[in-house]
């Protein structure tokens, strides 16, 4: 008997029972649903939730693969800095990939495993179908955490993020906060030393050739915040040959993902562009403050204030957040004008938080979560503004 027939028999056996959502989820994940609609008028479209989620995952795959190679490269480059003299020859190697496999893949497995278990439990308890909303969240979470994040810590954060960030609001499509960023926020506030410490950005080294048994390496944002010398070129920053969270380093691949999402009409180009514009404006303001000599090099804010505005767009998680987080259609603004306001404020606040929070010089996830809360308010005032304009036009015509 075929697997499909077995699943169909199980589905019929448990139809109407408590475990029906779990079996339905497995069946629809492997095969197309065999139910059809009857009567009435229906709109036929290929962009169902599963296809939408798979499209976003496809855009994330290059960032994941690059992050796996980068995990190994940063590890070996920290041991032997001469490897940075010929990056292209020393980056795409099996040794680098192997470290990515043993460090990054477990993060992916734990993220999906724990998150889907929670989704299944809630589906069974509440008696609704298992939805595909966590497919993207499960991929995003490993890409926005340091490579050495303990797996138990990630598991606890995933449970918190799925339950508090999504299920308490009613599940997929009902949440007001981005679940992946809720998980990241939990990790940041619950385990700050693991999220903002130096050691987590590169995989720990083993005892070899007299080297220490651990590597300490700041992210590039940490170096700027400490007014330290930055050893990475603009090419390194754009391509992603720098330490950082698994999927956020390569601006090139993130922009390619953005182009793919915009082409497939899943990502909003207005939000992406507005986020970059907001970040550039805030960066220009800080550059003007430095040029006016309002602050000196002795200031703890000088390093990131003095960073050229365009460089802010390539470092940290700004690009990744703008493309894959801010464009979440559930938690973002829905109106066209609202998307411009929403995205601009995300970029503006991201750089502000980045500069004024030297202990953890990254503000993208905090800015997006804040604007998630205000997105409905933005849309409300945009709609009310349009209503008032139409009423004025109507009165002018009838006068």
NORWO-V996119 format. One record per residue. N is the residue number from 1. RES is the residue in one letter. SS is DSSP state (~ for helix, > for strand, _ for the rest). BURIAL is # if it has 9 or more other C-alpha atoms within 8 Angstrom, else .. Layout:
# NORWO-V996119
N/RES/SS/BURIAL, N/RES/SS/BURIAL
This chain:
# NORWO-V996119
1/X/_/., 2/X/_/., 3/X/~/., 4/X/~/., 5/X/~/., 6/X/~/#, 7/X/~/#, 8/X/~/#, 9/X/~/., 10/X/~/#, 11/X/~/#, 12/X/~/., 13/X/~/., 14/X/_/#, 15/X/_/., 16/X/_/., 17/X/_/., 18/X/_/#, 19/X/_/., 20/X/~/#, 21/X/~/#, 22/X/~/#, 23/X/~/#, 24/X/~/#, 25/X/~/#, 26/X/~/., 27/X/~/#, 28/X/~/#, 29/X/~/., 30/X/~/., 31/X/_/., 32/X/_/., 33/X/_/., 34/X/_/., 35/X/_/., 36/X/_/., 37/X/_/., 38/X/_/., 39/X/_/., 40/X/_/., 41/X/_/., 42/X/_/., 43/X/_/., 44/X/_/., 45/X/_/., 46/X/_/., 47/X/_/., 48/X/_/., 49/X/~/., 50/X/~/., 51/X/~/#, 52/X/~/#, 53/X/~/#, 54/X/~/#, 55/X/~/#, 56/X/~/#, 57/X/~/#, 58/X/~/., 59/X/~/#, 60/X/~/#, 61/X/~/., 62/X/~/#, 63/X/~/#, 64/X/~/#, 65/X/~/., 66/X/~/#, 67/X/~/#, 68/X/~/#, 69/X/~/#, 70/X/~/#, 71/X/~/#, 72/X/~/#, 73/X/~/#, 74/X/~/#, 75/X/~/#, 76/X/~/#, 77/X/~/#, 78/X/~/#, 79/X/~/#, 80/X/_/., 81/X/~/#, 82/X/~/., 83/X/~/#, 84/X/~/., 85/X/~/., 86/X/~/., 87/X/~/#, 88/X/~/., 89/X/~/., 90/X/~/#, 91/X/~/#, 92/X/_/#, 93/X/_/., 94/X/~/., 95/X/~/., 96/X/~/#, 97/X/~/#, 98/X/~/#, 99/X/~/#, 100/X/~/#, 101/X/~/#, 102/X/~/., 103/X/~/#, 104/X/~/#, 105/X/~/#, 106/X/~/#, 107/X/~/#, 108/X/~/#, 109/X/~/., 110/X/~/#, 111/X/~/#, 112/X/~/#, 113/X/~/., 114/X/~/#, 115/X/~/#, 116/X/~/#, 117/X/~/., 118/X/~/#, 119/X/~/#, 120/X/~/#, 121/X/~/., 122/X/~/#, 123/X/~/#, 124/X/~/#, 125/X/~/., 126/X/~/., 127/X/_/#, 128/X/_/., 129/X/_/#, 130/X/_/#, 131/X/_/., 132/X/_/#, 133/X/_/#, 134/X/~/#, 135/X/~/#, 136/X/~/#, 137/X/~/#, 138/X/~/#, 139/X/~/#, 140/X/~/#, 141/X/~/#, 142/X/~/#, 143/X/~/#, 144/X/_/#, 145/X/_/#, 146/X/_/#, 147/X/_/#, 148/X/_/#, 149/X/_/#, 150/X/_/., 151/X/~/#, 152/X/~/., 153/X/~/#, 154/X/~/#, 155/X/~/#, 156/X/~/., 157/X/~/#, 158/X/~/#, 159/X/~/#, 160/X/~/#, 161/X/~/#, 162/X/~/#, 163/X/~/#, 164/X/~/#, 165/X/~/#, 166/X/_/#, 167/X/~/#, 168/X/~/., 169/X/~/#, 170/X/_/#, 171/X/_/#, 172/X/_/#, 173/X/_/., 174/X/_/#, 175/X/_/#, 176/X/_/#, 177/X/_/#, 178/X/_/#, 179/X/~/#, 180/X/~/#, 181/X/~/#, 182/X/~/#, 183/X/~/#, 184/X/~/#, 185/X/~/#, 186/X/~/#, 187/X/~/#, 188/X/~/#, 189/X/~/., 190/X/~/., 191/X/_/#, 192/X/~/#, 193/X/~/., 194/X/~/#, 195/X/~/#, 196/X/~/#, 197/X/_/#, 198/X/_/#, 199/X/~/#, 200/X/~/#, 201/X/~/#, 202/X/_/#, 203/X/_/#, 204/X/_/#, 205/X/_/#, 206/X/_/., 207/X/_/., 208/X/_/., 209/X/_/., 210/X/_/., 211/X/_/., 212/X/_/#, 213/X/_/#, 214/X/_/., 215/X/_/#, 216/X/_/., 217/X/_/#, 218/X/_/#, 219/X/_/#, 220/X/~/#, 221/X/~/#, 222/X/~/#, 223/X/~/#, 224/X/~/#, 225/X/~/#, 226/X/_/#, 227/X/_/#, 228/X/_/., 229/X/_/., 230/X/_/., 231/X/_/., 232/X/_/., 233/X/_/., 234/X/~/., 235/X/~/., 236/X/~/#, 237/X/~/#, 238/X/~/#, 239/X/~/#, 240/X/_/#, 241/X/_/#, 242/X/_/#, 243/X/_/#, 244/X/_/#, 245/X/_/#, 246/X/_/#, 247/X/_/#, 248/X/_/#, 249/X/_/#, 250/X/_/#, 251/X/~/#, 252/X/~/#, 253/X/~/#, 254/X/~/#, 255/X/~/#, 256/X/~/#, 257/X/~/#, 258/X/~/#, 259/X/~/., 260/X/~/#, 261/X/~/#, 262/X/~/#, 263/X/~/., 264/X/_/., 265/X/_/., 266/X/_/#, 267/X/_/#, 268/X/_/#, 269/X/~/., 270/X/~/#, 271/X/~/#, 272/X/~/#, 273/X/~/#, 274/X/~/#, 275/X/~/#, 276/X/~/#, 277/X/~/#, 278/X/~/#, 279/X/~/#, 280/X/~/#, 281/X/~/#, 282/X/~/#, 283/X/~/#, 284/X/~/#, 285/X/~/., 286/X/~/#, 287/X/~/#, 288/X/~/., 289/X/~/#, 290/X/~/#, 291/X/~/., 292/X/_/., 293/X/_/., 294/X/_/., 295/X/_/., 296/X/_/., 297/X/_/., 298/X/_/., 299/X/_/., 300/X/_/#, 301/X/_/#, 302/X/~/#, 303/X/~/#, 304/X/~/#, 305/X/~/#, 306/X/_/#, 307/X/_/#, 308/X/_/#, 309/X/~/#, 310/X/~/., 311/X/~/#, 312/X/~/#, 313/X/_/#, 314/X/_/#, 315/X/_/#, 316/X/_/#, 317/X/_/#, 318/X/~/#, 319/X/~/#, 320/X/~/#, 321/X/~/#, 322/X/~/#, 323/X/~/#, 324/X/~/#, 325/X/~/#, 326/X/_/#, 327/X/_/#, 328/X/_/#, 329/X/_/., 330/X/_/., 331/X/_/#, 332/X/_/#, 333/X/_/#, 334/X/_/., 335/X/_/#, 336/X/~/., 337/X/~/., 338/X/~/#, 339/X/~/#, 340/X/~/#, 341/X/~/#, 342/X/~/#, 343/X/~/#, 344/X/~/#, 345/X/~/#, 346/X/~/#, 347/X/~/#, 348/X/~/#, 349/X/~/#, 350/X/~/#, 351/X/~/#, 352/X/~/#, 353/X/~/#, 354/X/~/#, 355/X/~/#, 356/X/~/., 357/X/_/#, 358/X/~/#, 359/X/~/., 360/X/~/., 361/X/_/#, 362/X/_/#, 363/X/_/#, 364/X/~/#, 365/X/~/#, 366/X/~/#, 367/X/~/#, 368/X/~/#, 369/X/~/#, 370/X/~/., 371/X/~/#, 372/X/~/#, 373/X/~/#, 374/X/~/., 375/X/~/#, 376/X/~/#, 377/X/~/., 378/X/~/#, 379/X/~/#, 380/X/~/., 381/X/~/., 382/X/~/#, 383/X/~/#, 384/X/~/., 385/X/~/., 386/X/~/., 387/X/~/., 388/X/~/., 389/X/~/., 390/X/~/., 391/X/~/., 392/X/~/., 393/X/~/., 394/X/~/., 395/X/~/., 396/X/~/., 397/X/~/., 398/X/~/., 399/X/_/.
